């Protein structure tokens, strides 16, 4: 009987029919910053710009080997899994039906259709992913198609384990630490299972988006649990419930080795990788690199591999990413200012701004009283300390104001 490692090796060799090994690149910039030997496993450079193709291909390959008559596959996805399934359907010459939420950006729909090259039908169903998933599974029950899970499937986990196989071959030795992003857990379960058996001394760190920390919740509860609410910004890893099969392989993880990455901080990492390294990463793809500052004491002098899991980034989101990054870094704030309705009040306020301060937004919300009006004002600056100086000036002048930068409720309606 074959072992998991045997099947992971077989999956790796089979993948060579689709694409060569993704690069394992020493990153000098990050290595110098953290005093470590840091390599990036560039899963953003697969044909579909994410590792998801590995699991989809391996699952489809094994299903077809068992049942050559199975010619129709189905998935529910708004992104990378959909593109991986479409690519695999084209490769094997089978048909696919991809269910996507109605709210899926047109760019992702078009890319999935392109990868499928006529082999895939796209159905837009449901406003939320849970509705889309239910529709896809109902379709399979009624029509006899095979549902391909994005992560909670042993064949998918084996396919994702090929990332670990390649890391070991390319590095030529065991790394000290591998940093893995976590969504549903397919990648982390596969790579962990393979490397723990082949090179048991390797350490692992797992990174989840703060608004989708399903692995941490499962470890705390001792079983997979469904988060009541998730933040969908890190769409490639914002999963409400880690898989049952994936959690079975990650159950023994030390909770201290699971890190939570704030969504806005991830934006800083994405911009740095783009501007400094010329590497385009989607939010989920930046998770492993984003964790490095929190691990600086643990990785110094060690060999570290960060898996950059995807690069499917829609550049129409770039203004939002920049905005989030500035706010997290303290370089942009929004205030509601109670502006006196008298001559010279606005000029008085403007004179409080420093040479590095810039007004990014100015909007009268309402006249709250005869002598005062409420103003929404956004200010960008070059150093976070400049806001301390501005607040002191406003206080001295007797201006009434409220910082709403981190007020989620007000920001949602006003910013």
Secondary structure, 3 states (H helix, E strand, C coil): CCCHHHHHHHHHHHHCCCCCCCCEEECHHHHHHHCCEEEEEEHHHCCCCECHHHHHHHHHHHHHHHCCCCCEEEEECCCHHHHHHHHHHHHHCCEEEEEECCCCCHHHHHHHHHHHCCCEEEEECCCCHHHHHHHHHHHHHHHCCEECCCCCCHHHHHHHHHHHHHHHHHHCCCCCEEEEECCCCHHHHHHHHHHHHHCCCCEEEEEEEHHHCHHHHHHHHCCCCCCCCCCCCCCCCCCCCCCHHHHHHHCCCCHHHEEEECHHHHHHHHHHHHHHHCCCCCCHHHHHHHCHHHHHHHHCCCEEEEEECECCCCHHHHHHHHHHHHHHCCCEEEEEEEEECCCCHHHHHHCCCCCCCEEEEEEEEEEEECCEEEEEEEEECCCCHHHHHHHHHHHHHCCEEEECCCCHHHHHHHC
